Amino acid sequence: MIEKAMEEGMWVCLQNCHLAESWMPKLDVICETIDAETVHPDFRLWLSAMPSPAFPVAILQNGIKMTLEPPKGLKANLIRSYTRVTDEYMDQCKDPASHKRLLFSICLFHAVIQDRRKFGPLGWNIRYDFTDGDLNMCQRQIKMMIDDYEEIPYKVIRVLCGEINYGGRVTDSQDRRLMNNMLNSYIIPEVLTDDFTFSPSPNYPSPKAQNVEEFVEFIKSLPLIPQPEIFGLHENADITCDQNETYSMFETILSLQPRVAAGGGLSREDVIGAAAKDIFERCPHPFDIDAVGHKYPTDYNQSMNTVLTQECIRYNNMIVVMRRTLQESLKALKGLVVMTDELEAVTDAIFDNQVPDAWASKAYPSLKPLSSWVLDLLERIQFIEGWIEHGPPPAYWISGLFFPQAFLTGTLQNYARKNGFAIDSLGWNFVVQDTKTYENTKTAPEDGCYITGFFLEGARWDYETHMLTESRPKELYTDFPLMWLEPCKDRVAPAGGIYNCPAYKTLTRAGVLSTTGHSTNFVMYLEVPTDKSESHWINNSVALFTALMF
């Protein structure tokens, strides 16, 4: 087809090239052999593709590139949505007044979910590329539902939008929960009333406009810089957004940093050597697995013995790699051994104060820079050594566990075997013990366990009302109090008064399923008492974390 078009001056369009990775080298050869002097002057080759490493670089360099990205900002996004709508389209409906209000509502929803991405993991666990096609389909379905039904089926529209049109892209269960929860504020009967607002403040009312021009004028009157409240977030979210942009900029600057030392001061090799030697001297020795297994043998009634042994094995895998690469890096810097690609990556990472990939691949998820990461590792090792030396602690520092899901399963297993229950019939009662601390807790509960070490983002714990409450200004993260996980048979979840708060290992929130069937980042849902609706905290993206970035 391309050859024929080159002769006859036709246009050829190849769509979704990223799906034909194996054919991309052939396309590269075809483009390389195109001779501008012999080809018909009207010939054009159009290619469409998602960003892909398999797409030939030479074609990108020689071709004219066009990208279609959503406008940055809420107002720009809304105005773009209305440039594709006509007065005739809005009036061609059984109930034009309702159609216009719901049309604006779904356009605002589209703009909000796209602009939430600027808040990073606080906005969405995974950064989704929602498109105009998703919005177009929702608009068509809203018009169809108004025309075909006596009463507008709001629930049906929410399911179509949240589970199919937009939800078809959403792969993370927490993001899906957020998507459906947000739709409950946009596709509801109250949108049709004159005094409805889309945010707690009156800055985003439901417009009374009658045509496209009036809608555009209304959109232009909206606040220039949208406050986090329209996204359902706390005002602290702006700080998080600015921090994300700053970190991204510094990462770029760091990647461009020269790898050779300037005149004066310590050389690059001296800096790396001093840091590597310091880490190696503080790096703990591997645990004696045989000694741990002898002291805590496999016991039917005490699953924690197995959990402890598994934790030691996991930490050993990481410690062995750390000690080996540090030793070899120190020798390579002196010229005693060959500087391999692996060692060069380790030394570069140490110089940049980043955790080397060779260590991170064997380690627990962490976003900390190398200096903080080493201190955190030493604390974790100290916690495991204390467990080995003194037996199971009265309260478990869950941040110190390599694989907390195994620990939680082991706790349920102990209760199930003690009482002869089937483990799949057990659940957790979540009891916040805000009068206890890790230090003053001397005895473990009869059943279950005390856990601590969580940090709260998007809200804080009120020690007076013993409930979840709004964050203080400029306070992004707070400590969460000690909690008692009490096993319970055939438990029925409370109907209200709680927020199912997701707990993660790191602030990125997103994770992948490991071979065990568990997420590499998500730990579990914890029920936290609250006097507000659960949807309020879902929109705020309130979550617990076992570790922060610093």
C-alpha positions in Angstrom: 0.0 0.0 0.0 2.8 2.4 0.9 4.7 1.5 -2.4 1.5 2.1 -4.4 0.8 5.4 -2.6 4.4 6.6 -3.3 3.8 6.1 -7.0 0.3 7.5 -7.3 0.5 10.3 -4.7 -2.0 8.9 -2.2 -2.1 9.2 1.6 -1.6 6.1 3.9 -2.6 6.1 7.5 -1.3 3.3 9.8 -3.0 3.4 13.2 -1.9 2.1 16.6 1.7 1.3 15.6 2.6 0.5 19.2 0.5 -2.7 18.8 2.7 -3.9 16.0 6.1 -4.0 17.7 7.4 -6.9 15.6 6.7 -5.0 12.4 8.3 -1.7 13.4 11.8 -2.6 12.2 10.3 -3.3 8.7 8.5 0.1 8.8 11.9 1.7 9.8 13.5 0.1 6.7 10.7 1.3 4.4 11.0 4.9 5.7 14.8 4.8 5.3 14.5 3.8 1.6 12.1 6.5 0.7 13.8 8.7 -1.9 12.3 12.2 -1.9 13.3 12.8 -5.5 11.5 9.8 -7.0 8.4 9.8 -4.7 5.2 11.5 -5.8 5.0 15.0 -4.2 1.5 14.4 -2.9 2.4 11.2 -1.0 2.0 11.3 2.8 2.5 8.6 5.4 0.5 9.2 8.6 1.3 7.1 11.7 -0.6 7.0 15.0 0.9 5.5 18.2 0.9 5.7 21.9 4.4 6.5 23.4 6.3 3.3 23.0 10.0 2.3 23.3 9.5 0.0 20.3 8.7 2.9 17.9 11.7 3.6 15.6 13.6 6.6 16.7 14.7 7.5 13.1 11.1 7.9 12.1 10.5 10.2 15.1 13.5 12.3 14.2 12.6 12.7 10.5 8.9 13.0 10.8 6.6 15.9 11.9 5.1 15.0 15.3 1.7 16.1 16.6 0.4 15.3 20.0 -3.1 15.7 21.5 -3.0 16.4 25.2 -5.7 17.7 27.5 -5.3 21.5 28.3 -3.6 22.3 31.6 -6.1 23.7 34.0 -9.8 23.3 34.8 -11.1 26.3 32.9 -9.2 25.5 29.7 -10.4 21.9 29.8 -14.0 23.0 30.2 -13.8 25.6 27.4 -12.3 22.9 25.1 -15.2 20.6 25.9 -17.7 23.3 24.9 -15.9 24.1 21.6 -17.2 20.7 20.4 -20.8 21.3 21.5 -23.4 23.3 19.5 -26.7 25.0 20.6 -28.5 22.6 18.2 -27.1 19.6 20.0 -28.1 20.9 23.4 -31.7 21.7 22.3 -32.3 18.5 20.4 -33.5 16.7 23.5 -36.8 15.9 25.2 -35.8 18.0 28.2 -33.3 20.6 27.1 -33.0 22.3 30.5 -32.0 19.0 32.3 -29.8 18.1 29.3 -27.8 21.3 29.6 -27.2 21.0 33.3 -26.1 17.4 33.1 -24.0 18.2 30.1 -22.1 20.8 32.1 -21.9 18.4 35.0 -20.2 15.6 33.0 -17.8 18.1 31.3 -16.8 19.4 34.8 -16.3 15.9 36.0 -14.1 15.2 33.0 -12.0 18.2 33.7 -11.7 17.4 37.4 -10.6 13.8 37.0 -8.0 15.0 34.4 -6.7 17.8 36.5 -6.5 15.6 39.6 -3.5 14.0 38.0 -1.3 17.0 38.8 -1.5 16.0 42.5 0.3 12.8 41.8 -0.6 9.7 43.9 -2.9 12.0 46.0 -5.0 12.5 42.9 -4.9 9.0 41.4 -2.9 5.9 42.3 -2.1 5.5 38.6 -2.0 8.3 36.1 -4.7 7.5 33.6 -5.0 9.0 30.1 -8.7 9.8 30.0 -9.7 11.0 26.5 -12.3 13.1 24.7 -13.8 9.8 23.5 -14.7 8.9 27.0 -16.5 12.2 27.5 -18.3 12.0 24.1 -19.7 8.6 24.9 -21.0 9.8 28.3 -22.6 12.8 26.6 -24.4 10.6 24.1 -25.6 8.2 26.8 -26.9 11.1 29.0 -28.9 12.5 26.0 -30.2 9.0 25.2 -31.3 8.3 28.8 -33.2 11.6 29.0 -35.0 10.9 25.6 -35.8 7.3 26.3 -37.0 7.4 30.0 -39.8 9.2 31.8 -37.5 9.8 34.7 -33.7 10.3 34.3 -32.0 7.0 35.5 -29.1 8.6 37.4 -27.9 5.3 38.8 -27.7 3.8 35.3 -25.8 6.8 34.0 -23.3 6.6 36.9 -22.7 2.9 36.3 -22.2 3.5 32.5 -19.7 6.4 33.2 -17.9 5.0 36.2 -17.7 1.3 35.4 -17.6 1.3 31.6 -16.7 4.6 29.8 -14.1 5.9 32.3 -13.9 2.9 34.5 -12.7 0.7 31.6 -9.4 2.4 31.9 -9.2 2.2 35.7 -7.2 -0.8 36.8 -6.6 0.0 40.5 -9.4 -0.9 42.9 -8.9 2.2 45.1 -9.1 4.4 42.0 -12.3 2.7 40.9 -13.8 3.4 44.3 -12.8 7.1 44.0 -14.2 7.3 40.5 -17.6 6.0 41.5 -17.6 8.1 44.6 -16.9 11.3 42.7 -19.7 10.6 40.2 -22.1 10.7 43.2 -21.5 14.5 43.3 -22.0 15.1 39.6 -24.8 12.8 38.3 -27.5 13.4 40.8 -31.0 15.0 40.7 -29.7 18.0 42.8 -27.6 19.2 39.8 -30.9 20.4 38.1 -31.7 22.8 40.9 -30.6 26.5 40.8 -28.8 26.6 44.2 -26.6 23.5 43.6 -22.9 23.9 43.9 -20.2 21.4 42.9 -17.9 22.5 45.8 -18.4 23.4 49.5 -17.9 27.1 48.6 -20.2 28.8 46.1 -17.4 29.3 43.5 -18.7 26.4 41.3 -22.5 26.6 41.0 -24.6 24.8 38.5 -24.9 27.4 35.7 -28.2 28.8 34.4 -26.8 29.4 30.9 -29.0 28.6 27.9 -26.6 28.4 25.0 -22.9 27.7 24.3 -21.9 31.3 24.4 -23.4 31.8 27.8 -21.7 28.6 29.1 -18.3 29.8 27.8 -18.9 33.2 29.5 -19.8 31.4 32.8 -16.7 29.2 32.5 -14.5 32.3 32.0 -15.9 33.7 35.2 -14.7 30.7 37.3 -11.6 31.1 39.5 -8.4 31.4 37.5 -6.6 29.0 39.9 -8.9 26.2 41.1 -8.8 25.5 44.8 -8.3 21.9 45.9 -11.9 21.8 47.2 -13.3 21.4 43.7 -11.2 18.2 43.4 -12.5 17.0 46.8 -9.1 17.5 48.4 -7.8 19.4 51.4 -6.0 22.7 50.9 -2.8 21.0 51.8 -3.0 19.2 48.5 -1.6 22.3 46.8 1.6 21.9 48.8 1.9 18.3 47.7 1.3 19.3 44.1 4.1 21.9 44.3 6.4 19.5 46.0 5.9 16.9 43.3 6.8 19.4 40.6 9.9 20.4 42.6 11.1 16.8 43.1 10.6 16.2 39.4 12.6 19.2 38.5 15.4 18.2 40.8 15.5 14.7 39.5 16.0 16.1 36.0 18.8 18.4 37.3 20.4 15.5 39.1 20.4 13.4 35.9 22.2 16.2 34.1 24.8 16.6 36.8 28.4 16.1 35.5 30.1 12.9 36.5 33.5 14.3 36.9 34.9 16.5 39.7 35.7 20.1 39.2 38.9 21.6 40.5 39.5 21.7 44.3 37.9 19.6 47.0 37.4 15.8 47.1 37.3 14.0 43.8 34.2 12.0 42.8 35.9 8.7 43.6 36.9 10.0 47.1 33.3 11.0 47.8 31.9 7.7 46.7 34.6 5.7 48.5 34.0 7.5 51.8 30.2 7.0 51.5 30.5 3.3 50.5 33.0 2.6 53.3 30.7 4.3 55.8 27.6 2.3 54.6 29.7 -1.0 54.6 30.9 -0.4 58.2 27.3 0.1 59.4 25.8 -2.6 57.2 24.6 -5.4 59.4 25.8 -9.0 59.0 23.3 -11.6 57.7 21.1 -13.3 60.3 22.0 -16.9 61.3 18.9 -18.6 59.9 19.8 -22.0 61.5 20.1 -20.3 64.9 16.8 -18.5 64.4 15.1 -21.7 63.3 16.5 -23.6 66.3 15.3 -21.0 68.7 11.9 -20.5 67.0 11.1 -23.9 65.4 8.1 -24.4 63.1 5.1 -24.7 65.5 1.5 -25.5 64.6 0.2 -23.2 67.3 2.7 -20.3 66.7 2.8 -19.1 63.1 4.9 -16.1 64.2 7.9 -18.4 64.3 7.6 -19.0 60.6 7.0 -15.3 59.9 10.2 -14.4 61.8 12.2 -16.9 59.8 10.8 -15.7 56.5 11.6 -12.0 57.5 15.2 -13.0 58.3 15.6 -14.8 54.9 14.2 -11.8 53.0 16.5 -9.3 54.9 19.5 -11.7 54.3 18.9 -11.7 50.5 19.3 -7.9 50.6 22.1 -7.7 53.0 24.2 -10.2 51.1 23.9 -8.2 47.9 24.7 -4.9 49.7 27.8 -6.2 51.3 29.1 -7.9 48.1 28.5 -4.9 45.9 30.0 -2.5 48.5 33.1 -4.5 48.9 33.6 -4.9 45.1 32.8 -1.2 44.5 35.5 -0.2 47.0 38.0 -2.5 45.2 36.9 -1.2 41.8 37.5 2.4 42.8 41.0 1.5 43.7 41.5 -0.3 40.4 41.9 -3.8 42.1 39.0 -5.3 40.1 37.2 -4.5 36.9 34.5 -1.8 37.1 31.4 -3.7 35.8 28.1 -2.2 34.7 26.5 -3.3 38.0 29.3 -1.7 40.1 29.2 1.5 38.0 25.4 1.7 38.6 26.0 1.2 42.4 28.7 3.9 42.6 26.7 6.4 40.5 23.7 5.8 42.8 25.8 6.3 45.9 27.2 9.6 44.5 23.6 10.8 43.8 22.4 9.7 47.3 20.0 7.2 45.7 19.4 3.6 46.5 21.2 1.4 43.9 18.9 -0.7 41.7 20.8 -3.8 42.6 19.7 -3.2 46.3 16.2 -2.0 45.5 15.4 -5.1 43.5 16.1 -7.2 46.6 14.7 -4.7 49.1 11.3 -3.6 50.4 9.5 -0.7 48.6 10.9 2.6 49.7 11.1 6.2 48.3 13.8 7.4 50.8 17.1 8.8 49.6 20.1 6.6 50.4 21.2 8.3 53.6 17.7 8.0 55.1 17.2 4.5 53.7 20.3 3.2 55.5 19.1 4.6 58.8 15.7 3.1 58.2 17.3 -0.3 57.4 19.2 -0.2 60.6 16.0 0.5 62.6 14.3 -2.4 60.8 17.2 -4.8 61.6 17.2 -3.6 65.2 13.4 -4.5 65.4 14.0 -8.0 64.0 17.0 -8.6 66.3 14.9 -7.5 69.3 12.3 -10.0 68.3 14.9 -12.8 68.0 16.5 -11.9 71.3 13.4 -11.2 73.5 10.6 -13.1 71.7 7.5 -11.7 70.0 7.1 -8.1 71.0 3.9 -6.9 72.8 3.3 -4.4 69.9 4.6 -4.9 66.4 6.2 -2.1 64.4 4.6 -2.9 61.1 6.9 -0.6 59.3 9.8 -2.9 60.1 8.3 -5.9 58.4 9.5 -6.8 55.0 6.2 -8.6 54.1 3.5 -7.4 56.5 0.8 -9.5 54.7 2.4 -12.7 55.9 2.4 -11.4 59.5 -1.3 -10.5 59.3 -2.1 -14.0 57.9 0.0 -15.6 60.6 -1.9 -13.7 63.3 -5.2 -14.9 62.0 -3.8 -18.4 61.7 -2.8 -18.5 65.3 -6.4 -17.5 66.4 -8.0 -20.0 63.9 -5.8 -22.9 65.2 -6.3 -22.0 68.9 -10.1 -22.1 68.5 -10.5 -24.6 65.8 -12.1 -22.1 63.3 -11.7 -22.1 59.5 -9.4 -19.2 58.7 -11.6 -18.0 55.8 -14.4 -17.3 58.3 -12.3 -14.9 60.3 -12.0 -11.1 59.9 -10.6 -8.2 61.9 -12.1 -5.9 64.5 -10.2 -2.6 64.3 -9.8 -1.0 67.7 -7.8 2.2 67.9 -5.8 2.3 71.2 -4.9 6.0 71.2 -4.0 5.9 75.0 -1.2 3.4 74.3 2.1 3.8 72.6 4.8 1.5 71.3 7.0 2.3 74.3 4.5 1.9 77.1 2.8 -1.3 75.8 4.3 -4.1 77.9 1.8 -6.9 77.3 0.4 -8.3 74.1 -3.4 -8.8 73.8 -4.8 -12.3 74.4 -6.0 -12.6 70.8 -4.8 -10.7 67.7 -2.0 -8.1 67.9 -1.1 -4.5 68.5 0.4 -2.7 65.4 2.0 0.7 65.1 4.1 2.6 62.7 1.5 4.0 60.3 1.5 7.6 59.0 -1.7 9.3 57.9 -2.1 11.5 54.8 -5.1 13.7 54.0 -6.5 13.7 57.5 -5.3 13.4 61.2 -6.4 11.5 64.3 -8.2 13.6 66.9 -7.2 12.3 70.4 -10.1 14.1 72.0 -13.0 12.9 69.9 -11.2 9.6 69.1 -12.1 10.0 65.4 -10.7 11.0 62.1 -10.7 14.8 61.5 -9.4 17.4 59.0 -5.7 18.0 58.6 -4.1 21.1 60.1 -2.8 23.6 57.5 0.7 22.8 56.2 0.7 19.5 58.1 0.9 16.9 55.4 1.5 13.7 57.4 0.7 12.8 61.0 1.4 9.7 63.1 -1.5 7.3 63.5 -2.0 5.8 67.0 -1.5 2.2 68.0 -4.2 -0.2 66.8 -5.5 -3.5 68.1 -6.3 -6.0 65.3 -8.7 -8.3 67.0 -9.7 -11.5 65.1 -13.4 -12.2 65.0 -15.4 -15.0 63.5 -18.2 -14.3 60.9 -17.8 -10.6 61.4 -20.4 -8.2 60.0 -18.9 -4.8 59.0 -20.5 -1.8 60.7 -23.1 0.0 58.6 -21.6 3.5 59.2 -19.4 5.6 61.3 -16.2 4.2 59.8 -13.9 4.9 56.9 -12.3 2.0 55.1 -8.8 3.4 55.0 -6.3 1.8 52.6 -2.9 1.2 54.0 0.2 1.2 51.7 3.9 0.7 52.1 5.0 3.9 50.2 3.5 7.2 49.1 3.4 6.1 45.4 0.3 4.0 46.4 0.3 2.1 43.1 1.7 -1.4 43.1 1.8 -4.6 41.1 0.6 -8.0 42.0 3.5 -10.2 43.1 3.7 -14.0 42.7 2.0 -14.4 46.1 -1.1 -12.7 44.8 -0.5 -9.7 47.1 0.2 -6.2 45.9 3.8 -5.0 46.2 2.5 -1.8 47.9 -1.1 -2.2 49.2 -1.3 -3.8 52.6 -4.9 -3.9 53.7 -8.0 -1.8 54.5 -8.3 -0.5 58.1 -11.6 0.7 59.6 -11.1 4.1 61.1 -13.9 5.7 63.2 -15.3 9.0 61.7 -18.3 11.2 62.2 -18.2 12.3 58.5 -19.4 10.4 55.4 -17.0 7.9 54.0 -17.2 9.6 50.6 -15.7 12.8 52.1 -12.5 10.9 53.0 -12.4 8.9 49.7 -12.4 12.2 47.8 -9.7 13.5 50.1 -7.6 10.4 49.2 -7.0 9.7 52.9 -4.6 6.8 53.3 -2.2 5.2 55.8 1.5 4.5 55.0 4.2 2.4 56.7 7.0 4.8 55.4 7.4 8.3 54.1 9.9 9.8 51.7 12.3 11.3 54.2 
